């Protein structure tokens, strides 16, 4: 749901294609994928890609709570 916008080769916004980039931005990622779909900051932008599922969000929350283990 983050590509191609957040991948360097074709992305025009903050890259999120590495563990380090994801770990650094996990709080923002989580807050934006959980916004109401009609909110200006919701991701994926304008619903161009499928929304994150509850299960995917749960995985991200677990990573965040565990301080992003590798």
C-alpha positions as CSV (number, residue, x, y, z in Angstrom):
1,X,0.0,0.0,0.0
2,X,3.0,2.3,0.3
3,X,4.5,1.8,-3.1
4,X,5.3,3.3,-5.5
5,X,4.8,6.7,-3.7
6,X,7.2,5.9,-0.8
7,X,9.8,4.1,-2.8
8,X,12.8,6.1,-4.1
9,X,12.9,5.1,-7.8
10,X,9.5,6.6,-8.5
11,X,8.5,8.1,-5.2
12,X,7.9,11.8,-4.7
13,X,7.5,11.7,-0.9
14,X,9.4,10.4,2.1
15,X,11.0,7.0,1.3
16,X,9.8,4.1,3.4
17,X,11.6,1.3,1.6
18,X,14.0,0.2,4.4
19,X,13.7,-1.1,7.9
20,X,15.4,2.0,9.2
21,X,13.0,4.4,7.4
22,X,10.0,2.4,8.6
23,X,11.3,2.3,12.2
24,X,12.0,6.0,12.2
25,X,8.5,6.8,11.0
26,X,6.4,4.1,12.6
27,X,4.4,6.6,14.8
28,X,3.5,8.7,11.8
29,X,2.7,5.6,9.6
30,X,0.4,4.2,12.3
31,X,-1.4,7.4,12.9
32,X,-2.0,8.0,9.2
33,X,-3.3,4.6,8.3
34,X,-5.8,4.7,11.1
35,X,-7.3,8.1,10.2
36,X,-10.8,8.2,8.8
37,X,-10.6,7.5,5.1
38,X,-11.9,11.0,4.2
39,X,-9.3,12.7,6.4
40,X,-6.8,14.8,4.5
41,X,-3.8,13.0,6.0
42,X,-5.1,9.4,5.5
43,X,-2.8,7.0,3.9
44,X,-2.8,5.5,1.3
45,X,-3.3,8.8,-0.3
46,X,-6.7,9.2,-1.9
47,X,-7.2,5.5,-1.5
48,X,-5.0,4.8,-4.6
49,X,-4.0,1.6,-3.0
50,X,-5.8,-0.8,-0.6
51,X,-6.2,0.3,2.9
52,X,-4.2,-1.5,5.6
53,X,-6.2,-4.4,7.1
54,X,-6.8,-4.6,10.8
55,X,-4.3,-7.5,10.9
56,X,-1.6,-5.4,9.2
57,X,-2.2,-2.5,11.6
58,X,-1.9,-4.9,14.5
59,X,1.5,-6.1,13.2
60,X,2.7,-2.5,13.0
61,X,1.4,-1.8,16.5
62,X,3.2,-4.9,17.8
63,X,6.5,-3.8,16.1
64,X,6.1,-0.3,17.6
65,X,5.4,-1.7,21.1
66,X,8.4,-4.0,20.9
67,X,10.6,-1.1,19.8
68,X,10.8,-2.4,16.2
69,X,12.8,-5.7,16.6
70,X,14.6,-6.9,13.5
